[in-house]
Amino acid sequence: MERARHYASRQLWFAVAFVFALAQLASCSIDSSGFDGQTFKCNTAEPCPAGFTCEDGLCVRFSDPDADLTMSDANTNDANPNPPDADLSACGFPGQACCPGDVCNGGGCCDSATCVASGSDLNDGSLCLAGSSASCGGDGEACCANFGCDSVGACCVAGTCVANGQDCGGGYGTCTDSECQSFGNFDCGAAGSDCCDGTPNGNGDANDFCTQSGLVCTGTFMDQCETCGGAGQPCCEGGVCDAGGCCDHDPSNPVCVASGGSCPGGDGVCLDGGCQGGTCGKIGQAECTTAGCTGAFTELDNNVCVPCGGLDQECCDSESHKYCGAPYVCFGDFNDRTCVECGAIGQACCQGDLCASGTCSFFNSMCQ
C-alpha cells in the first residue's frame, strides 16, 4: 500500500506556471534561452571565450556576427544536421581547462587545472559545492558525489549526510543501515529499494534520490537504486562514469562504457568521456552517432553537446525528473527548466521539498 502511495504521489506532478528570477550571470555561459552551436548569452562585463565577441549580451563568433539564436529543446536533435565542429568554449566547463584565474562556469571548481561540475568530488577528497571546496561525507555535512557518506549506516538525504539511527527528515523516516525507513515499513534509498521521492509535494522537478553511497536512481527495475559508474552499470546522475568512462545513451537506461572500451554502433573507442577516441560526445563536440552525448554533465542541443546541471544551465536528464549538481535544484516551467539556487526564503525548495529557511509551499514548491 505504501509503495503504491509512493508512486501515486509522483503522478501528481503538474506544470508550475512560474518563471523563477535568475541571478545575472557573473561570467560568460550557456543558458536556457537556446543554443545553436555558434552563439550563447554572456555578461558584457566579462570577455567571451576565444573566437567570440560579446554583442548585445550575446557571445557571437567573429566569423558569423549575425548568427541566429534558434530556440530548440535541449534533448532533441532537430537542428542543422551538419553543424560546424566548433569549440564552444576553450575553457570553463566540466572536463575542460580552467579559465584564467582558475574560473569555472556554472558553479564548477578548478581541480588540478581542470573544471569539475558542482556536486563532484575533488582530488583532495573534498566536494565542489557552488564554486568552492567543501568538506563532505561526515555526519551533518554535505554528501560527497553519488550520495557518498562516511559513517557506517549513514544516509544521504537530499544532499546531507544523516547518521545511522537519526531522523532522515522530510517525512522520510529514520536512517537505518543507509536506508530511510518510515512507519508502515516503507523503505527507500538503499540498493534494491525504491528511490526516495524528490518532489513529495508533486510540484517541483527535482530527481528522485538514493540514500546509500555509490548508487543511482534508475528505471531499470521500476525506479530502484542500483550501483552506478562501472563498465556495464547504469550511468551515475549527470551521466557520470568512473575513470573517464563514457555514458552510452543508446539503451533506454544509459550504461557506462569503460575508457578504452568499445562504444556501440561503430562509435569507436571511449577515451576520457568521449567516443571515437574522445572526439565526439563531450562538451563542444558533435553527438556520437549511436551513443549520443557521452561526457559527464552534457545534453544535446542542435547536434552539439552542451553543458547541463550547473547554475543557470539546463537540467540534466535523469531517470526520474531532472538532475542538477548539488547544491542546485531543477525548477521552472515545462519549456524553461534550469538549475537554480534553493532553500532560502523566496527560492525554490531543494530536493525532497526541503528548505533551509521557512517551509516549502505545497502550491508552488517555493520556500516561504
KEGU-464537 format. One record per residue (C-alpha): x, y, z; residue in one letter. Coordinates in steps of 0.001 Angstrom, whole numbers, plus 524288, in hexadecimal, padded with zeros to 5 digits. Example, Ala and Ser with C-alpha at 12.3 -4.5 7.8 and 13.67 -1.06 7.14 Angstrom:
REM KEGU-464537
8300C7EE6C81E78A835667FBDC81BE4S
This chain:
REM KEGU-464537
800008000080000M80AD980974803B8E8124B806847F751R80612808E47EF37A80400815AE7F65AR8121C8194A7F3B9H81099817717E51BY8033881DB47E4B5A808F3829F17EACAS8123682B257DF50R806BB82C217D614Q80207838987DCC6L80CCD840527D67DW8078D84B657CE19F80C60857597C6E4A8111E862837CF50V80D5D86EA27C7A7A817CD876A07CDEBF8247E87C167C87FV82E8E87C687D355F836D6888E07D368A844EC884ED7D0FDL850A588C9E7D584A85843893447CAB5Q8636888ACC7C600L8707588EB37CB80A877BE889637BFBBS87590884EB7B1EFC86D488787E7B19DS862D58713B7AA2FI8551E872F87AF70D8475786DEF7AD17S843EC877C67A297S8491086E887984FG855DE86B56791A0F859048687978392D8674E864E978470G86BA78728D78091Q8664287C7478A44T862A587CF87989CF85F5C887317A2C9K869C788E247AA94C86C39898ED7B441N871B88A47B7ACEFT87A8E8A7AB7B875A8823C89B367B5FDE88937897097A98AP883EB88BD87A17DC88C1787FC179E74P8963688033793C4A89013881EB78667G8841E8891C78BABF8805B8973378E2CT875A889C227974CC86B3A8A3C578FE5E85E688A7DF7961DD85FFF89DB67A0C7G8634E8928979768L8704488BE5794D5C8714688BC678601V87B8F885A777D64R8841F88F8C77660F881A088815769C4S872DF8889D76B46D86EC38950177274P860A58938B76E13D85F0C88594772C4A850E28827C77610D84CD387D207834DL842B5872C678052T83AE086D8C78BCCM83B3085EBD78CBES838FD85427796B5D845EB850E779D36A8433D8425479BDEN83EB18426378DC2T847318408C781CFN83F468499F77924D84894853937736DA852B3854B2768A6N85725846AC765E7P864C284B8E76297N868848557076D18P8765585AE376D6BP87F9C852DE775B0D8813385E7D77EB9A8883285FF278B8ED87D1E8660F7936AL886A286AF779D8AS8950A8690579F27A89373868107ADCAC88A62868427B965G8815B85C867B81FF8826C84EC37BDEEP88DE68477A7B805G893B8853C77B213Q89F2C85BE27B6B9A89C69866307C101C89B1E873F67BBC1C8A52787E4D7BFC3P8A49B880AB7CE46G8A065872797D095D8926F876027CCD4V8883586BCA7C952C87A2B86DEB7C4E5N86D62869797CAFEG87288868CD7D8E2G87D5485F5D7D504G88AE185EA07DB21C8989C85EAB7D5BEC89F2A851E67D9C3D8AD1484F7C7D520S8AB15859257C9E0A89E86852507C575T89083856847C817C8875984D647CF3EV878C084F667D118A872AF853CD7DDD0S86F05847D07E5A5G87B0D8403D7E11DS8862A83B0D7E96BD89353841F27E8E4L8A08383B467E8CEN8A31F83EC87F704D896EB837987FB97G88E9F843B87FD51S88280847907F59EL880AE852417EB88C87511859D77F0BAL870B78662C7E993A87E71869B07E568G8854F866BC7F237S88B9D85B0E7F8ACS8837F8556D803C6A885B884A6280D56S87C8083F3480A56C8783E831ED80F16G878088341E81DBEG86B82833C28259FD8649F840C5823AEG86D508447C8183DE86A06844F6809D3A86A06837BD80331C87588834DC7FA77C872A58316C7EC44A86946826257E9AEN862EA827307F72FF86FD1824C97FE09G86FD18249C80CFEC87AD781F8281586D8752781A3682226S86FF580C548228CV8617680BC781F64G8604881A6381C85A8565581F77812B8C857CF82A248088FC84ADA8316380945V848BD83C427FF57A8573B83F837FF59G85A5883E5D80DECT86027832CD81559C8577A82DCA8205FV85D3F8249882A99A8580B816DD82C1AN84C88816EB83591G849778255683387Q83D6282B5482D4BD83EC982C7181E91C835D68385E81EFEG82BAF83C7D81539G822B88314E81900G82C2582710813D2Y82D2A82027820ECG8392481B5982841T846728189D82249C8486880A0F8243BT85450803A281E0BD8553B80DD08131DS846B980D248104EE83BC1816428147DC830E580E8281B01Q823CB8144B81EAFS817AF80F1982564F81074804EC81D6CG81D6E7FE8D819DAN81F838076480E28F82E0B8078C80B37D8357680F8080123C8431A812A37FC99G84B3F8064E7FE5DA84FD17FCE37F3E4A844257F56E7EE99G83A6B7FE4E7F587S8317F808837EFAFD83741815E87ED63C8334E8208E7F6F2C829C982A4E7F124D830BC836D17ED26G8241383E8C7EBE9T81A91839957F645P811F5845AF7F4ADN81089842597E656G813F584FDB7E13BN82293850937DF01G82B5C849897D56FD836548448A7DE38A83A9B8369F7DB5AN837AE82B6B7E498D843878276B7EC81F84A9981C6D7F369C8500681CDC80136T85AD9812B58005FQ86842815E17FAE2S86BAD8127E7ECD7G85DE6811027E796L8550E8174F7DD87V84653817A47DC5CC84380810617CFC7T8378D80B9E7C89CG83D837FE667C57DT835907F8107D04CF82A17801457D2EFM831F380CC87D839D83AD9805867E169Q84856808F67E686C85370801EA7DFACE862438025D7DFD3T8673980BBA7D570C8734E810677CE52G87A78803E47CAE8G87B377FD927BD83A86E007F7C37BA12G8677C7FE607C5B2Q85DA9809927C4D7P86396817177C356C8639E81EC97CFF3C85BA982B4F7D0C2E8607B8357E7C72CG864DF82AC77BDD3G8711E828807C5E8V8793081C187C438C88548817DF7CBB2D8933781A727C737A89053821937BA83G885C48183E7B5E6G87B4C81BF37AC11C86CB581C587AEC7C86637814DA7A3B5D8589981A697A155H854F68106C79702D84D44807A67A06CP8413380D207A704S8489580CB57B3E4N85633812397B117P861DA809C27B4D8V8705680C477B68FC87AEC8083E7AD08V88885807887B2FDA89309810877ADD2S89A13808587A3B2G88DE48003D7A151G8859A7FFAA7950BS87A6C8092D79360C86E1B803E078CBCP86A4B8043E77E77G877818070F77884G87A1D812B67816ED887FA80E1278383G88FAD80E1B7902BV88C028158A79C70C8969981EC37A11AL895488287A7AC48D8866E829657AB5CG8853B829E879C96G8839F81F6E79243C88B1881F1D78561Q897878206278D41G8923D82BFE794CFG88DF7833DC788E8T87F2D8330D78AA5C87580833FA795D1G87C7683DD679E79K8796484C2B7A09BI87B60853D17940AG87B8A8479A78B89Q8716B8416D782C2A869648367F7889CE86E36828C478627C86664821D477B98T860DF8175078476T864E281A8579270A860A7828DA7922AG867068325879BC0C86FF5829A37A3B2T877498335B7AC29G873B5836857BA2AA869E48419D7BBF9F86662842BE7AD92T859AE844597A60AE856F0844737977CL853118515A79154D852DE853427829FN85BE2847A578045N865DC84D3E789B8V8689D8485E7977FC866FB853A37A107V8687C854C07AFCEP85D718515E7B921C85B55850667C7B7G862A485CAE7CBE5G85D3C869897D0EAL854888701A7C6AFD856AE864BB7BD4BQ84CD385B067B7F8E8497D850057C15BC84FA38430A7BD9FC84742837777B9E7D844A582DD47C4D3S83CC58215E7C5D7E83320828957CE82S830E28371D7CC5BH83D1B83F687CA09K84A79840007D06BY852EA84B707D4A7C85FF584A737DB79G85F8784DEC7E9F2A85BFD857807EF86P852ED85B1B7E44CY84563856217E0C8V83DC28555E7D41AC832C185F3F7D3B0F82A458667D7C9DDG81F4C8643C7C048D81E938599F7B5F0F82620861897ABDFN8305B867BF7B480D8359485EC17BF18R842AA863197C450T84B548605A7CFFEC8496086A9B7DA85V84D6386D727E86FE843FE868127F27AC8402F8679E800B4G83F79875E7804CDA8330E87DE280629I82E5C881937F883G83672876EA7F207Q83228869CE7ECA2A830EE85E937F645C83CA5855897F609C83C19847167F2BDQ8321D8404D7FB53G82A5684D097FC2FD833398514A8074BL836C485F3680B1EC842158641E8134EA8398886FAE81729S82ACA86FB58187DG8224E8650A812B5T81FBA85FE180516C812E3864627FF2AS80A558592A7FAC1F80504861C07EFD8F8114D866067E8C5N81D0985F547EF53S822BB86C5E7F3B2M8288B86EA980124C820468782380904Q
